[in-house]
Amino acid sequence: MLVACGGALLGSSGEARAECSPVLTQLYRAGSDEAAQVALKRCDGEPNVDALTEISVLARPKGVPQPSAQEIANYPRSRGYNPNHVAPGIVRIHQGFLRRLHYMTQHFPGKAIEIVSGHRPNARETSRHFSGRALDLRVRGVAHEKLVEVLRKHPRTGVGYYPNSVFVHLDVRPESGFWVDRSGRGERPDYGAWPPKAKESAQAKARVLSAIEGKLASLDRIKPLDSF
């Protein structure tokens, strides 16, 4: 039998058998030069909960400054300490992401993961982004369609595909869920099939053409300047 002891594995007689070298995953905060190299699993195969601190910092809300290692270390002894936070204004993301991110690295080994958005304190309270249970992310060098295909196979996971955006939504939930939002930035959600079905595309095209024809007709009704 082998047991973990620090960085080495010991046999039943106590002799060192092998060195433990956890696989490290490179993560980035999109739009910045912030990065972290973390072990998502420990040598015994269990999730490495210590990695949640660094991941949570990368997933912090926009406008919240990056805390120093000393600030994070001092936070549990500070006034107003919240055990669900790793630092002021930075929610500790759900432990379930360790398994889901590790699952991604198994399918895309050596690929860096970019966190586009994580905790959103201004989101509605029912949003998983509000509680640290959702991440918008992407994997460098991997098409969003392929990432979605892989993530949908993980149990108790929510996956949102946004064809007109730069990320894939991933969340932790009791039962799996999947949706496609075809809207563009700043537009109202447009849930449906992707690619759109032929009938739906034809109807959308007809609506656009009708709107254009209406605009052109209104221009025809404008009197020329020399007619006044």
C-alpha positions as CSV (number, residue, x, y, z in Angstrom):
1,M,0.0,0.0,0.0
2,L,1.2,3.5,-0.8
3,V,0.4,6.6,1.3
4,A,1.1,10.2,0.5
5,C,3.6,12.0,2.7
6,G,4.5,15.5,1.6
7,G,5.9,15.2,-1.9
8,A,6.8,11.5,-1.7
9,L,4.9,8.3,-1.6
10,L,5.9,5.8,1.1
11,G,5.5,2.1,1.0
12,S,4.2,0.0,4.0
13,S,7.8,-0.3,5.3
14,G,8.2,3.4,5.2
15,E,10.7,3.7,2.4
16,A,10.3,6.4,-0.2
17,R,8.9,4.9,-3.4
18,A,8.2,7.8,-5.8
19,E,8.1,11.5,-6.0
20,C,4.7,13.2,-6.3
21,S,4.5,15.8,-9.0
22,P,1.0,17.1,-9.5
23,V,0.1,18.3,-12.9
24,L,-0.1,22.1,-13.0
25,T,-2.7,24.1,-15.0
26,Q,-2.1,27.6,-16.3
27,L,-5.0,30.0,-15.8
28,Y,-5.3,33.6,-16.8
29,R,-7.7,36.5,-16.1
30,A,-8.8,37.6,-19.5
31,G,-7.9,41.2,-20.5
32,S,-5.0,41.4,-18.1
33,D,-1.5,39.9,-17.5
34,E,-2.6,38.1,-14.3
35,A,-2.0,34.4,-14.2
36,A,-1.7,31.5,-11.8
37,Q,-0.3,28.0,-12.1
38,V,-2.2,25.7,-9.9
39,A,-2.6,22.0,-9.2
40,L,-6.2,21.1,-9.4
41,K,-5.7,17.7,-7.8
42,R,-3.5,16.5,-5.0
43,C,-1.2,13.6,-5.1
44,D,-3.9,11.3,-3.7
45,G,-6.3,12.3,-6.5
46,E,-8.6,14.4,-4.4
47,P,-9.4,18.1,-5.4
48,N,-6.8,20.6,-4.2
49,V,-8.9,23.0,-2.3
50,D,-5.9,25.3,-1.8
51,A,-6.1,26.2,-5.5
52,L,-9.5,27.8,-5.0
53,T,-7.9,31.0,-3.5
54,E,-5.8,31.7,-6.7
55,I,-8.7,30.8,-9.0
56,S,-11.1,33.0,-7.0
57,V,-8.7,36.0,-7.3
58,L,-8.7,35.6,-11.1
59,A,-12.5,35.3,-11.1
60,R,-13.1,38.4,-9.0
61,P,-15.4,41.2,-10.1
62,K,-14.3,44.0,-12.4
63,G,-13.0,47.0,-10.5
64,V,-11.8,44.9,-7.4
65,P,-8.0,45.3,-7.1
66,Q,-5.8,42.3,-7.1
67,P,-4.9,41.5,-3.4
68,S,-1.4,40.7,-2.4
69,A,-0.4,37.3,-0.9
70,Q,0.0,39.1,2.5
71,E,-3.5,40.6,2.3
72,I,-5.0,37.2,1.6
73,A,-3.1,35.7,4.5
74,N,-4.2,38.4,6.9
75,Y,-7.8,38.5,5.9
76,P,-9.1,35.7,8.2
77,R,-7.9,37.8,11.2
78,S,-9.3,41.1,9.9
79,R,-12.5,42.9,11.0
80,G,-15.4,42.0,8.9
81,Y,-14.0,38.6,7.8
82,N,-16.4,36.5,5.7
83,P,-15.5,32.8,5.5
84,N,-17.1,32.7,2.0
85,H,-14.5,35.2,0.8
86,V,-10.8,34.9,0.2
87,A,-10.3,38.7,0.5
88,P,-12.6,41.7,0.7
89,G,-15.0,41.7,-2.2
90,I,-13.7,38.4,-3.6
91,V,-16.0,35.4,-3.2
92,R,-14.5,31.9,-2.9
93,I,-15.7,30.0,-6.0
94,H,-17.4,26.7,-5.5
95,Q,-15.2,23.7,-4.9
96,G,-16.9,21.8,-7.7
97,F,-14.9,23.8,-10.2
98,L,-11.8,21.9,-9.3
99,R,-13.2,18.7,-10.8
100,R,-14.7,20.5,-13.8
101,L,-11.5,22.4,-14.6
102,H,-9.5,19.2,-14.2
103,Y,-11.9,17.4,-16.5
104,M,-11.2,20.1,-19.1
105,T,-7.4,19.7,-18.8
106,Q,-7.8,16.0,-19.3
107,H,-9.4,16.6,-22.7
108,F,-7.2,19.6,-23.6
109,P,-3.8,18.8,-22.0
110,G,-1.3,21.7,-21.9
111,K,-3.9,24.3,-22.9
112,A,-4.3,27.4,-20.8
113,I,-7.7,28.4,-19.5
114,E,-8.8,32.0,-19.5
115,I,-11.5,33.3,-17.0
116,V,-13.5,36.0,-18.7
117,S,-16.0,36.5,-15.9
118,G,-16.7,35.0,-12.5
119,H,-18.3,36.5,-9.4
120,R,-20.8,39.3,-10.2
121,P,-22.0,41.0,-7.0
122,N,-24.5,43.1,-9.0
123,A,-26.1,40.0,-10.7
124,R,-29.6,38.9,-9.5
125,E,-29.4,36.7,-6.4
126,T,-30.7,33.7,-8.3
127,S,-27.7,33.9,-10.8
128,R,-25.0,31.4,-10.1
129,H,-22.5,34.2,-10.9
130,F,-23.7,36.0,-7.8
131,S,-22.9,33.0,-5.5
132,G,-19.6,32.0,-7.1
133,R,-21.0,28.9,-8.9
134,A,-20.5,30.1,-12.4
135,L,-17.6,31.0,-14.7
136,D,-17.4,32.4,-18.2
137,L,-14.3,31.0,-19.7
138,R,-12.4,29.8,-22.8
139,V,-9.5,27.5,-23.6
140,R,-6.7,28.9,-25.7
141,G,-6.5,27.2,-29.1
142,V,-9.8,25.3,-28.6
143,A,-13.0,26.1,-30.5
144,H,-15.9,27.0,-28.4
145,E,-18.0,24.3,-30.1
146,K,-15.5,21.6,-29.0
147,L,-15.3,22.9,-25.5
148,V,-19.1,22.8,-25.2
149,E,-19.2,19.3,-26.5
150,V,-16.8,18.2,-23.8
151,L,-18.3,20.1,-20.9
152,R,-21.8,18.8,-21.7
153,K,-20.6,15.3,-20.7
154,H,-19.8,16.2,-17.2
155,P,-22.6,15.5,-14.7
156,R,-24.3,18.2,-12.6
157,T,-23.0,20.9,-14.9
158,G,-24.6,23.9,-16.6
159,V,-23.2,24.8,-20.0
160,G,-24.2,27.9,-22.0
161,Y,-23.1,28.3,-25.6
162,Y,-22.9,31.9,-27.0
163,P,-22.0,31.7,-30.7
164,N,-21.6,35.5,-31.0
165,S,-19.6,35.9,-27.9
166,V,-16.0,35.2,-26.7
167,F,-16.7,32.6,-23.9
168,V,-18.5,29.5,-22.8
169,H,-20.6,29.6,-19.6
170,L,-19.9,26.9,-17.0
171,D,-21.6,26.4,-13.7
172,V,-22.1,24.0,-10.8
173,R,-25.7,22.8,-10.3
174,P,-27.6,19.7,-9.0
175,E,-28.8,18.6,-12.5
176,S,-27.1,19.3,-15.9
177,G,-28.5,22.0,-18.2
178,F,-27.6,23.3,-21.6
179,W,-28.7,26.3,-23.7
180,V,-27.7,28.4,-26.7
181,D,-28.0,32.2,-26.6
182,R,-27.6,33.6,-30.1
183,S,-27.8,37.3,-29.1
184,G,-25.0,39.7,-29.7
185,R,-23.4,42.0,-27.1
186,G,-26.0,44.3,-25.6
187,E,-28.9,42.5,-27.2
188,R,-31.8,40.7,-25.4
189,P,-31.3,37.0,-25.0
190,D,-32.2,34.9,-28.1
191,Y,-32.4,31.3,-27.1
192,G,-32.8,28.7,-29.8
193,A,-31.1,26.1,-32.0
194,W,-27.6,26.6,-33.5
195,P,-27.2,26.8,-36.3
196,P,-30.8,28.2,-36.8
197,K,-33.2,26.0,-38.6
198,A,-33.9,26.8,-42.3
199,K,-37.4,28.0,-41.6
200,E,-36.3,30.2,-38.7
201,S,-33.5,31.7,-40.8
202,A,-36.0,32.5,-43.6
203,Q,-38.4,34.2,-41.2
204,A,-35.6,36.3,-39.8
205,K,-34.5,37.3,-43.3
206,A,-38.0,38.3,-44.2
207,R,-38.3,40.5,-41.1
208,V,-35.0,42.3,-41.9
209,L,-36.1,42.8,-45.5
210,S,-39.4,44.1,-44.4
211,A,-37.8,46.6,-42.0
212,I,-35.4,47.8,-44.8
213,E,-38.3,48.2,-47.2
214,G,-40.2,50.2,-44.6
215,K,-37.2,52.6,-44.2
216,L,-36.9,53.0,-47.9
217,A,-40.6,53.8,-48.3
218,S,-40.4,56.4,-45.6
219,L,-37.5,58.0,-47.5
220,D,-39.5,58.1,-50.7
221,R,-42.2,60.1,-48.8
222,I,-39.8,62.9,-47.9
223,K,-40.3,65.9,-50.2
224,P,-37.2,67.2,-51.9
225,L,-35.9,70.6,-50.7
226,D,-36.9,72.4,-53.9
227,S,-40.5,71.5,-53.4
228,F,-40.9,73.6,-50.3
